[in-house]
Amino acid sequence: MLKQINNKFKSETEVLNNIIRNFDTTGENFGNQDRNSLKLFKLDGKVINVKSFRIPNIINQIVYRFFRKSKAQRSFEYANKLVELNIGTPQPIAYYEFTTPFLFKKSYYVSEQLHCELTYRELTTDLSYPNHEAILRAFTRFTFNLHEKGIHFLDHSPGNTLIKKEAENYKFYLVDLNRMEFKSLDFETRIKNFARLTIHKSMVKVMSDEYAKCSGADYKKVFNLMWQETEAFQEKFYRKKRLKKKLKFWKR
């Protein structure tokens, strides 16, 4: 077992070790359990979120053992980087890895559980959500701030931004952090980062307008590229879905 624990939580090391050892038989299931398992636990009066990544295929077991950082390690390190840059994300607590001499097996990422009013996803499913446009514009400013700080969140998709209302303002928190880049972003990369967020042209218009205001770019240029990238992503997504369906049919 390899692990790294945030200095603020070192005093809870034994409790955290026990949570990981007994993960399969304790804790409260949280959210979708299809790909990876998420559970909630109590830690010193706080609720913490433990994400258990499934064991990768045999090739990736070798890759993660010797050549690449695990998803859990990347999540922990990227979360700490976001905290340094004053970007919202649940407090990172620890990561754990289990390996054999030649293969990578299980890994876990531990963070504080953050209770929020909604995620970006609700904005895509309920266009009449209260203050919909104000939240969408605030989200766009948040994304512009990410880009200005050289953060390329590769999983910038509807379920991965938590939204919390504080007084009259909205705060945004990134989750599912294992795919990020930290570098200077050109215009095309910035706008393409919105491609996975919505299928609604009305939302793309609002985000384009706000991003143009933030960046000083021409609105038409922003909108045309953002909508083009959105359509391209949707086409690719549904093409992949159709292919999977065909493969399932032939397997029968």
BALOKOL-143792 format. One record per residue (C-alpha): x, z, y; residue in one letter. Coordinates in steps of 0.05 Angstrom, whole numbers, padded with zeros to 5 digits, always signed. Layout:
BALOKOL-143792
XZYA ...
//
This chain:
BALOKOL-143792
+00000+00000+00000M +00027-00021+00068L -00006+00005+00131K +00001+00012+00206Q -00039+00063+00245I -00050+00065+00321N -00011+00124+00350N -00075+00153+00378K -00102+00161+00307F -00039+00184+00270K -00069+00253+00262S -00125+00221+00221E -00078+00186+00172T -00101+00223+00110E -00175+00213+00126V -00163+00139+00138L -00123+00134+00073N -00182+00164+00035N -00232+00117+00068I -00191+00057+00045I -00180+00085-00025R -00255+00098-00034N -00280+00038+00006F -00319+00007-00052D -00360+00070-00068T -00370+00101+00002T -00390+00081+00072G -00451+00045+00100E -00457-00030+00094N -00460-00065+00161F -00479-00137+00177G -00469-00198+00132N -00431-00183+00068Q -00424-00255+00044D -00352-00271+00059R -00319-00205+00076N -00346-00134+00069S -00360-00092+00131L -00374-00018+00126K -00384+00040+00175L -00352+00108+00167F -00348+00173+00207K -00281+00193+00236L -00274+00255+00279D -00344+00248+00310G -00335+00173+00320K -00364+00115+00279V -00311+00067+00255I -00317-00003+00227N -00275-00023+00166V -00270-00097+00149K -00248-00112+00078S -00221-00183+00071F -00233-00215+00004R -00174-00231-00041I -00148-00301-00022P -00139-00357-00071N -00075-00359-00112I -00037-00404-00064I -00054-00361-00004N -00036-00298-00043Q +00035-00326-00044I +00032-00350+00028V +00007-00282+00055Y +00056-00245+00011R +00119-00280+00036F +00106-00328+00094F +00047-00310+00137R +00017-00247+00168K -00049-00225+00136S -00115-00231+00171K -00117-00155+00176A -00049-00151+00208Q -00064-00207+00257R -00131-00174+00276S -00095-00109+00291F -00039-00140+00330E -00084-00187+00370Y -00132-00130+00386A -00074-00089+00414N -00052-00150+00455K -00123-00158+00483L -00124-00084+00502V -00057-00093+00538E -00086-00153+00576L -00149-00112+00594N -00195-00156+00553I -00254-00123+00518G -00249-00112+00443T -00266-00052+00398P -00209-00001+00397Q -00160-00021+00342P -00145+00036+00295I -00105+00011+00234A -00094-00042+00182Y -00079-00035+00108Y -00051-00084+00057E -00045-00082-00019F +00006-00126-00054T +00041-00136-00120T +00116-00156-00121P +00096-00230-00117F +00024-00234-00094L -00019-00211-00035F -00085-00176-00054K -00133-00136-00010K -00129-00122+00063S -00170-00080+00112Y -00177-00078+00188Y -00202-00013+00220V -00231-00009+00290S -00281+00034+00328E -00353+00012+00320Q -00381-00013+00386L -00456-00009+00397H -00479-00067+00442C -00546-00094+00466E -00534-00164+00441L -00484-00218+00421T -00478-00288+00451Y -00520-00312+00391R -00584-00282+00420E -00574-00325+00482L -00577-00387+00438T -00639-00365+00399T -00680-00338+00458D -00673-00380+00521L -00723-00334+00556S -00680-00271+00544Y -00682-00227+00607P -00627-00248+00657N -00608-00304+00610H -00573-00347+00663E -00538-00287+00696A -00510-00265+00628I -00489-00336+00611L -00452-00343+00678R -00418-00276+00668A -00397-00298+00598F -00368-00362+00627T -00328-00321+00678R -00304-00277+00621F -00281-00339+00582T -00246-00367+00645F -00210-00300+00651N -00187-00307+00578L -00159-00376+00593H -00125-00353+00657E -00090-00298+00616K -00067-00349+00564G -00114-00327+00509I -00141-00382+00463H -00194-00350+00419F -00201-00401+00363L -00264-00368+00335D -00301-00370+00401H -00369-00376+00367S -00438-00344+00378P -00429-00281+00335G -00360-00263+00359N -00374-00238+00429T -00411-00172+00436L -00447-00161+00502I -00459-00093+00534K -00498-00079+00598K -00465-00028+00644E -00505-00012+00707A -00520-00082+00736E -00460-00115+00703N -00446-00144+00634Y -00384-00129+00594K -00359-00173+00537F -00320-00154+00475Y -00286-00201+00425L -00290-00188+00350V -00266-00226+00288D -00197-00233+00319L -00152-00261+00265N -00148-00331+00295R -00119-00330+00365M -00063-00363+00405E -00028-00336+00466F -00002-00393+00510K -00015-00432+00573S -00079-00474+00564L -00090-00544+00592D -00157-00567+00618F -00180-00603+00554E -00163-00543+00510T -00201-00496+00557R -00264-00538+00557I -00260-00552+00482K -00261-00476+00472N -00336-00478+00489F -00353-00529+00435A -00377-00481+00381R -00422-00438+00424L -00489-00473+00431T -00529-00536+00416I -00570-00529+00480H -00554-00578+00535K -00586-00531+00586S -00535-00476+00568M -00477-00525+00571V -00499-00546+00641K -00499-00473+00665V -00431-00458+00633M -00402-00523+00661S -00427-00506+00731D -00398-00435+00729E -00332-00458+00699Y -00326-00512+00752A -00336-00459+00806K -00284-00413+00774C -00232-00467+00763S -00244-00512+00823G -00253-00571+00776A -00306-00625+00787D -00373-00605+00754Y -00386-00674+00724K -00317-00675+00693K -00327-00606+00663V -00397-00621+00638F -00381-00689+00608N -00323-00661+00568L -00359-00597+00547M -00420-00635+00523W -00377-00688+00488Q -00339-00633+00451E -00403-00596+00434T -00434-00659+00403E -00369-00675+00366A -00367-00605+00336F -00440-00609+00315Q -00429-00677+00282E -00368-00650+00245K -00406-00586+00225F -00466-00624+00196Y -00423-00677+00162R -00386-00620+00126K -00453-00589+00108K -00479-00654+00078R -00414-00663+00038L -00420-00592+00009K -00492-00608-00011K -00470-00670-00048K -00414-00633-00083L -00463-00579-00106K -00509-00634-00132F -00454-00667-00173W -00431-00600-00201K -00500-00591-00230R 
//
